[in-house]
Each structure stands twice: as C-alpha cells, then as structure tokens.
Amino acid sequence: MTINDLDARLQRMEAMVSESDTRLKRMEVMASESDARLKRMETMVNHMQGTKSTVQENNAFVDAKKEQTIISSKTDSYQASEKIMIAGAAFYFELSRTISITEKTDFLSIILSFEPIWTLFPTMWTILSACLDLDQINILFRVIFALSRRMTHADNGFPQTNARFPLDLEFLNCLLVNSDCTLLVEKPQICNQQRASYEVKLEGVVAAEFAILLKAIYQPIINENDLFAGKTCECLLRLADYFQVRLVTKRCSNYLKSCPTAKMSVSEKLQLAQDYNLTDVMEFCVGQCKTMDDLVQLFQSSHYSLLNSATKLRVYENVTKAISPIGIAPVTPRIFGRF
C-alpha cells in the first residue's frame, strides 16, 4: 500500500467523522426543537387548566389555582344563529360551542348554512373550527371571527342567542356597495385602474340577468326546472362563460342532460353544447339520436341551420352506426342539407 493510498483512506475517514458530527448536531437541534414544542404544549395545557401560583400565608406555602368562572344566564347557549345577506342571497351564520370528550377542549364551530335548522350540518357547510384562542386564526377569516366574538358571551365563552349585528348588504344596491363576499373569476387578471376604483361598472350585463346568476351561485337548487326553464339556461351559460363561473356551467350541463325533450328539444341542446363547448352535453345529445326519425326531426328544427358541420357529422355517424346492424343502408348527408 502506497502513501497516496493511506492519504486517501485517511481523508475518507475524516469525511466520515465530519459527516457523523453533522448528523449529531442535527439530532441535537431536533431534540432542542422537540423540547421547545413540549414546553409550548405544557404552556397550552396549563393555560387551559388554569394557572397555579404559590403564595405565602402565615409562613406556610399554599397552592392557589385560578378557576375559570362559568356564569349561567338565559343568554348562554351552545348555538346561536344570525341571518346575513351575501351578494343579495340569504344565509345563516351559525356559531356553536362543542366540548371534546377525549381532550376536554372547547371549540367554536363557525358555519354558513342555507336553512336555520338545529341539526348536524354536513362538513362542506362548515367554514372553520378552531380553538377559543381566536387571535391565532388566519387573516382570511378575520371578519367571520370578529362576528363570532360579538356572538360569544364575554365571561364564559358560550354563544349568545340575543347577539345582533347589521349584515344586510344588498349586492345590487348602489348605496351599499361593500359586500361581505368577493366574486372570484377563474381567469388571468391584469392590474389596472379598476383595482383602486371604489366602484366598477359591469359592461354588457343586465341587472336582472346578473341577479339570476347570483341566485344560481349562492342559493340552493331545490327545483332546477324553475331556475333553468326557458331561455334562462342560455342566459346563465352566457354569463357563466363571461365571468368564468364553472359552478353555474356545471349546473346548466346537468340540467340539459336531465331535462326532457318536451321542455327543450335535442336540437336546442346541441346548439347550446356547441356554442359553450359542453362536451358532456354534446356526447349525451349525439347519443340520443339513434333512428332516422330522430335525424329527420333534427333536420326540420329551427336550430339545425345554427349547427356547424362537425356537430351534424357526429349526429349522422351515430345514427348510421345505430341503424347499420339491422340491414338498413346508411343515408347520405345531402338529403338533410349541406354539411
């Protein structure tokens, strides 16, 4: 073994020792962080259970424990509710206090619901559940928790049933332009003068149509036939495409697939699916055309001339595929108009 080999082996051993020292330091840092976390947890537990202090009385030391006062009154409740207006739609702001049996920790649950019913709410309606230490809550929920403080009894933390605060902000009222919600659009935005404007005028939008859009966004769809009937579906698709509201587009798609042909013809559905790029509705409507009678009925409709060649060809191919196995010769597109 040469001297160079010995030097190389020595360098490798030094590198291994250095790496071991680095690992040891990391383990010490992790242990220090664990100790710090443990101390914070102990502090939180002491804060929840009450602080203990030692006082001297007659040359004897006694432990004094600060207990949390629980004041019972008619305003104390486990739940409280307030009706609020969000963009012109009615919601109920629910506040409830729950106590964990295992951890014995109090929690406040903040809920936005559609109906003022005292039952178990689905998880999707729960805005946030957090500990009573509301100062640690994310800034995004600052307004909601500011309202929850006003609904909570100052002495015992229970929600108050007599809490009142004005929140009726109509979205279309020019005197009350501030709203307690923000309409987000799903497309790239460019910062311009409108960002700093106190009011932004919506161009090319009728107030009555925009109110229907807000209703489709915020209110529960109990009977979709009443909301999407007639020309309303086309109006909602146009506004949803303009403002990039995918929720409304999805609801319109579901309605078009479930609506009977007696209320809306297949040709009209095909036109809407074509104009607003509703691929699922397009596939559904093309699949509905299976016979020659369906093809003739489509050709005789007023919406046939508004369909492009690609849509007409898809319908023709589906009908041809459906009738070919029974020995009927496929028809040529020219008898149903120019493609």
Buried (B, 14 or more C-beta within 10 A) or exposed (E): EEEEEEEEEEEEEEEEEEEEEEEEEEEEEEEEEEEEEEEEEEEEEEEBEEEEEEEEEEEEEEEEEEEEEEEEEEBBBEBBBBEBBBBBBBBBBBBBBEEEEEEEBBBBBBBBBBEEEEEEBEEEEBBBEBEEEBEEBEEEBEEBBEBBEEBBBEEBBBBBEEBEEEBEBEBEEEEEEEBBBEEEEEEEEEEEEEEEEEEEEEEEBEEEEBBBBBBBBBBEBEEBEEBBBEEBBBBBBBBBBEBEBEEBBEBBBBBBBEBEEEEBBBBBBBBBBBBBEBEEBBEBBBEBBBEEEBBEBBBEBEBBEBBEEEBBEBBBBBBBEBBEEEEEEEBEBEEBEEE
